[in-house]
Amino acid sequence: MSRLMAKIASWGSLAFALFSIACGPGAGSDRRSGEGKSVNTNIVFNSNRHQGRVDIYVMDRDGGSLRQLTKNSGNNWGPQWNWRDKSKIIFVSDRDGGAQELYIMDADGKNQRRLTFTDGIEETWPSISPDGRFALFPRGKVNGRNCSPFCGPHDIWKKDLVTGEEVNLTNSPASDDLEVWFNADATKIVYTSDRDSLSPGNGVYDVFVMDADGSHKVNLTKTPDIAEDHAIFNHRGDKISFARGNLPASSGSRDWDIWIMHIDGTNQSGALPGIRRRTTARLGRRMTRSLFTKQTSTLT
């Protein structure tokens, strides 16, 4: 198993299970629709429980009704619902033997189809608009390095899932743009980028927002030697949660705190003080993001 797969196997189940709970529609509702059927599942996640291969599963909030949705020779990970009715799941797979590509399927695992066809280029960690119309994802060259999505550069792309049109929203070849998400009405996008870092390419990211067409990019955190990552809107779209390193990145710190701010970058505060992970940087940030999104999904 590659280093990427090992990382996915180690934290994928927890990260994406909690992440999907946070990003589902109304809290307390267990009924989800998909292709005209009631889908009584609230959690979608990836796991390597079957022969060491990473696949996508769904289950109820109480752990019941566990079902495996992907069954092929490749690895399948990074699943995300569309927020509004959880009828679609977008995810990443290497099932066709090449670079990581994007796929989409119905909530019950049917109608799996490939969305991207980019040899030598990979797409990773996608999200989907609440109505299921658009996909957002980082895209970057493979360059023979088995470390994506943790080495760049990547740009943020948007794909119209009806027309197939793709647009590069950031188009910054010297920087790395990752961790992308729509707000509730798909008019704003939050993402992380190292374009304003003291040394682009060193993994020190700031949190940015932009309009859905890629215009009006704004750096909300402006901390060139303090890393922020895993930014996401709350359901109302007026607040953003993110993970922040509590020491300068140059110090080699692997501690992360959980923060929240308004959509304009004001009122930044630590939302969950004391929750930190002393582990590899990205593993810590992924778990921190999961805990934070679970906490902030009901913020008003």
PyMOL commands that set and color helices and strands:
alter all, ss='L'
color gray80, all
select helices_A, chain A and resi 3-23+249-251+281-296
alter helices_A, ss='H'
color red, helices_A
select strands_A, chain A and resi 32-34+37-39+43-50+53-59+67-68+76-81+88-93+101-106+113-114+121-123+127-128+134-141+154-160+166-168+177-182+188-193+206-211+218-219+228-233+239-245+256-262+269-272
alter strands_A, ss='S'
color yellow, strands_A
deselect
rebuild
show_as cartoon
